[in-house]
């Protein structure tokens, strides 16, 4: 994949009397508009994402490829993901994320081709 920036949008929704955020990557696969939901690895990650977004509704997705061989010789490869933002002075704020469902994982893989 070429070095292009992938935006992760934050959408705020109301449930009961509380506000919550969800995080999406929007794109197109084979002429169809898709929306991939990403989530932090644990519930505390939502507070971290609030800090990363700092009131904005977009941040950048960064990928880190990995590849390793298991003891039985099987080669596993893929990407880890994190959402990042930067202050004016260059300070980086980040939070790891993962696709919310297996269908989101499939769609994200298609978008990254």
N, C-alpha and C positions, 0 to 999 in steps of 0.2 A: 504494500500500500504506500502510495506517495505521501509526502509529509504535508497533509492538509489538516486544518483544525476542525475538530468535530465539536459542535456545541451541544451541551446538555441543558435543556430548558427546565425551569422550575415552574410548576403550576400549583397554585394555591386553591384549595377547595374547602368548603365548609361541611362539617358533619356535626349535627347537633348545634351546640353553641361554640364549638372550637374550630380553629383553622388548622389545616394540615397541608403539607407539601408533598408533591410527587415529582419525580424526575424522569424526563423523557429525552430520547434522541429521536428526531424525526428525519425521515429520508424517503427515498424511492427505490423500490426493488421491482424490476420488470414492469415498470409503468404503474405500479401500485404504491400509493402513499402508505407508509408504515410508521408506527410509533412504538419504540422500544423502551420499556420501563426499566430503569436501573434503581437499585436499592443499596444502602450501606450494608456491611456484613453483619451488623447487630443493631439493636434498637437505639443504643447510644449514639450511633453514627448520624442520626437525624439532627442532633444538636451540633455536631461537627459540621454537617452540611450547611446549617444556618450560618455558621461562622465563615465557611468558605464562600458562600454566595453573598454575604454581607449586604443584604437588601436587594441585590440584583436578581434578575430572572434568567440569566445565562451564565454559564461557566464552561470551561474547556475540558474535554475528555482526553486523558493521556493513556496511551497503551504501553505496556512493557512486555515484549515477547519473552517467552520461556521455551526451553526444549531440554528434556533430560531423558535418560535411559534408565528404566527400572532394573532391579536385580535380575529379572527374568528376560531382559533384553528388549522389552517393549519400549518404543520411543513415544513419549508424550510431549505434545507441543500445543501452545495456545498463547493467550494474552492475559495479563492481569490489567485491571482498569482502575483509574482514579480520576476524580474530578478536582481540578486545580483552578485557583485564581491568584492574582498577583496584586500587591499594593503598589503605589506609585514608586516606592523606594526599592522595589524588586523582591520584597518578602513574599514567599510562596506559602499558600494555604492549600491543604489537600486532604482528601478523604477517599479511601478505597471504596469502590462500588462493584456490584456484580449484577448481571441480568436478573430480573425479578422471577421469571419463570423459564422453563426450558424452551418455550416458544420464543421468548425474548432473546434467549441465547442464540437460537437459530436465526432469527431476524438480524441480530447484531452481526453475526458471522457473514450473512449475505450483504449487509451494508458495507462491511469492511473490505470486500473484494475489490 
